[in-house]
Amino acid sequence: MPTSWQVAEARRHFAEVIDAASHGEPQFIAGRDGSEVVVVSKSDFDATRPNLRTALLANPFGNRGDRLDQALSDAREVLGAAVTVVGEPDADRS
């Protein structure tokens, strides 16, 4: 079964396209205008979709010292303090 399709062909074989994608075989569909899409299973999509954390860590956001950088710095301080407090042994317990 091909993994590359023209739109009309993919339309005629839609069930095959979906079946192959759901079994972990990405299906590439090309339009006449040069546009392309990839059909993948939901599990493959979820596994490769970036979350907010990876997006924030992977992308630069403007100049250093802007409001987003300050907010991230503040969040790190708060989270660091919370992790430190949670991680410290309780002095009253022996």
C-alpha positions in Angstrom: 0.0 0.0 0.0 1.5 3.4 -0.9 2.3 5.9 1.8 2.0 8.8 -0.7 -1.3 9.7 -2.3 -2.9 12.3 -4.5 -6.0 13.8 -3.0 -8.4 12.1 -5.4 -6.7 8.7 -4.8 -6.7 9.2 -1.1 -10.4 10.0 -1.2 -11.2 6.8 -3.1 -9.1 4.8 -0.7 -10.0 6.7 2.5 -10.5 3.5 4.6 -7.0 2.2 3.6 -5.4 5.6 4.4 -7.0 5.6 7.9 -6.2 1.9 8.5 -2.5 2.3 7.6 -2.2 5.5 9.6 -3.8 3.8 12.6 -1.2 1.0 12.4 1.7 3.5 12.6 2.3 4.1 8.9 2.1 7.9 8.2 0.2 8.7 5.0 1.3 11.6 2.9 -1.4 13.3 0.8 -0.5 15.9 -1.9 -2.9 18.3 -3.4 -2.7 19.7 -7.0 -1.8 23.1 -5.6 1.3 21.7 -4.0 -0.1 21.6 -0.5 0.7 18.5 1.5 -0.7 16.9 4.7 0.3 13.9 6.7 -2.3 11.6 8.3 -1.1 9.9 11.5 -2.7 8.0 14.3 -3.8 9.9 17.3 -1.2 8.1 19.5 1.6 9.1 17.1 0.2 12.7 17.0 0.0 12.9 20.8 3.5 11.5 21.2 5.1 14.1 18.9 3.0 17.1 19.8 5.0 19.6 21.8 3.5 20.6 25.2 3.8 24.1 26.7 6.9 23.2 28.7 8.8 22.0 25.6 7.6 25.0 23.6 8.8 27.4 26.3 12.2 25.8 26.6 12.8 25.4 22.9 11.8 28.9 21.7 13.5 32.2 22.4 11.0 34.9 23.4 12.2 38.3 22.5 14.9 40.2 24.4 16.2 39.0 27.7 14.6 40.9 30.5 11.2 41.2 28.9 8.0 40.5 30.8 7.8 36.8 29.8 11.4 36.2 30.9 10.6 37.9 34.2 7.5 35.8 34.7 9.4 32.6 33.9 12.1 33.6 36.4 9.6 34.3 39.1 7.9 31.0 38.5 11.2 29.2 38.8 11.9 30.9 42.1 8.5 30.0 43.5 8.6 26.5 42.2 12.2 26.1 43.5 11.2 27.3 46.9 8.2 24.9 47.0 10.3 22.0 45.9 12.9 22.8 48.5 10.3 23.1 51.3 8.6 19.8 50.2 12.0 18.1 49.9 13.4 19.1 53.3 12.9 16.7 56.1 10.6 17.9 58.9 12.8 19.1 61.8 10.1 18.2 64.4 10.1 14.6 63.4 12.9 12.4 64.4 
